[in-house]
Structure formats: C-alpha cells, structure tokens
Amino acid sequence: EFVAVIEDLCSPEKSKDIRCAILTGEGKGFSAGGDFGFLRDRHADTPDNNYDVMRAFYQRMLSIRKLPVPTIAAINGPAIGAGFAIALACDMRVVAKDAALGITFVNLGLHPGMGSTFFLSSIVGPQLAARLALTGEVIKGEQAVALGLALSSHENGEACLNHANEIALKISKAAPVAVRTTVKSLRSMQEVERGGLDRALMREADAQAQCYNTQDLIEGIRALEEKRPPEFKFK
C-alpha cells in the first residue's frame, strides 16, 4: 500500500499538483520497525536469496526518495529500526518530544539496513553515526534535535504534524521548478559525499544476509519477545 501511494503521487497526473509530501504515522506511533515472523523467515532462508529479498525490500520502502518534491517526516511517536530509517530518508524531520527513536538493529543481532548507515552519516557525520548505529541507543525527540537528527521537537504528535504542515505551506508558496531542482541537487550532494546510496544498500543487504544466518539473531528476537537482555554468543 505504501509503495502504491508513492507510485500514484509520482504519476504525471498527480505529480504536477504536489508541492511537498509529509510522512507520518497512524495513531500514536510512527513505525515500530521489524516483523519477527519476517525475520525468522530470513533466518531459515539462504544468504544469496536473503540478499535479493532485502534489496527488493529496500527498493520498495525507500521509494519515497523518488518523489520529486521535498519530503518531511512528522515523527509523531516511536520510530525504531527500519521505521526510523524511513524517516532518515526524508529531506526533513520534525518530532514529538517524547517519541523514542533508534537504529537498534545491532541489539537484535542484525546489521543496520534500509539505508540507515548512509543517511545517518550524511545527516550527523561519521562519529555520531557510529555511536548511534553501534550501540543501538534509543533517544527521545528533544535529544534528536540537539544531535541534528530533527529540525524541531513538539509537545505531541498533533503539534508535530501541525509544524510539518507549516513548513510544507511555506514550500508550496515557492516556485515549483526551483524547489524541485533544489531537492534534486540536495539529494545528489548526499550521493556524491557518501559514495552513493545504491552502493550502501548493496553493502547493507549483504551484511544483513550474513547476520540472518546467525544464532545471535534468533537470540535477539527471543530476548525482545521475552523482554530481557540478549545474551549474544558470536554464533
């Protein structure tokens, strides 16, 4: 459904009428991340097939990058793992102050995916990206602003979305061709500075395929289900 909406917005009929796109979550959460059933299926599969599965998955979920207009993630609630990665793929982020955010893959026994290694280092630099990706640290909205991961924090999800709409309204009053070409230039600079998103996605898919084959992944899933710290064995 997500991909279908993006493809519809990219169609010539719809695209010409769009000035900005806002991505937010339904209800109180933005996106809580992975599906344990999907992860177990990957553990049972082969590394070669898992590489192909993840490449296709990334392509679908990061299709928001195909939109020719600015994208704003209004992070109204928890955004964990792949959910936060989608927010990082947007051009801008605003966040509810109590929203929990984290690239928590390593605490599950998995290499970060969904372009998170690419976007993190592009947004906050290599050192802070290393801290967040290697510890799986979960932060709140106000801290995300202090670290440069979001533009502003707001009292709740509604206020967060309202501010995103205010930014979108300002963008909508600017010259459309100028805005779209500027978006393209800004995204191209990320590609130049970080060696290309596609290259990063290839690396992430390969690394995740290796991690799916480990017992540590299963331990990470069980620990989350049982609400206890994982005991990883390097297996």
Secondary structure, DSSP 8 states (H G I E B T S, - for coil): -HHHHHHHHHSHHHHTT-S-EEEE-STT-SB----HHHHHHHHHS-HHHHHHHHHHHHHHHTGGGG-SS-EEEEE-S-EETHHHHHHHHSSEEEEETT-EEE--GGGGT----TTHHHHHHHHH-HHHHHHHHHH---EEHHHHHHHTS-SEEESSHHHHHHHHHHHHHHHHTS-HHHHHHHHHHHHHHHHHHHT-HHHHHHHHHHHHHHHHTSHHHHHHHHHHHHTS-------
